[in-house]
Every structure is written in C-alpha cells, then in structure tokens.
Amino acid sequence: MSKSSKRVIPPSQQGFYDNYHFAPAVIDGKHLRCSGVIGIKLADGSVSSDPTTQFTQAFENLAEVLEAAGASFANITEMTTFHVGLQANLGAFMAVKDNYIKEPYPAWTAIGITELAIPGGLVEIRVTARLRD
C-alpha cells in the first residue's frame, strides 16, 4: 500500500473487512474507490424484497462510506451498477438514484447480471469519487 492509500471502513461495515476480507473503500491519492455496496440492512443482514426499499438502502450504505472518507454524492465521478432484473427494475432504480445523484451527473454504466453474493440482492453499486483538495 502506498503512502497516499488508506482503507475506509465505517464502523457498521467492519464485518465486511473482517469476514470477507475486503475494504468498503480505498483512498488512492485524490480518488476514493468504493467496493460495490448492496441494499443489505447492516444491523441485521436482511435484504428487503421490495426493490425501492432495497435500492434506497444501497444508497444509504454508500452514503456511509462516502461520509467516512469526507466525501459526498457530489464527489462521484464514475458509477457502475450491477442489476439482477435490470429491465424490470431500472425505472425504480433510477427514481431512487435521482434522490441521491444530482447534476452534474457522473459517468454511469448499468450491467445486467444473474445473481449477487447476497440471496435476493437486486443491485450492487460501485463508485469512484474525486476527493477535495
């Protein structure tokens, strides 16, 4: 790890680092590189069957990572999202996304997949953010 790199692990996500051996994010120079976040309730590990609830939870989990690094949604420069049921849920996802991501919009790629690591998961969101000087 270089001198300019550090791990970002919000307290509510320490279990991911300890149990699954990955950091929720890494600060790499002026960039925050976030691992994919899903719509899991961090307190109990449950996943809602309601897409809108699950998408909102995913963005709330991402907000914790951004905040722990001193960033916000406004700092995001690139977003990649992985969707189970992309076509069926894209409208609901975009409605939730637009509550968090405002203009100027980041680059975004949405990819349809067959499953996520957590049963019932519908989306995983990975972002890169530019940190303030």
Secondary structure, DSSP 8 states (H G I E B T S, - for coil): --TTEEEE--GGGHHHHHHH---SEEEETTEEEE--EESB-TTT--B-SSHHHHHHHHHHHHHHHHHHTT--GGGEEEEEEEEETHHHHHHHHHHHHHHH--SS--EEEEEEES--SSTT--EEEEEEEE---
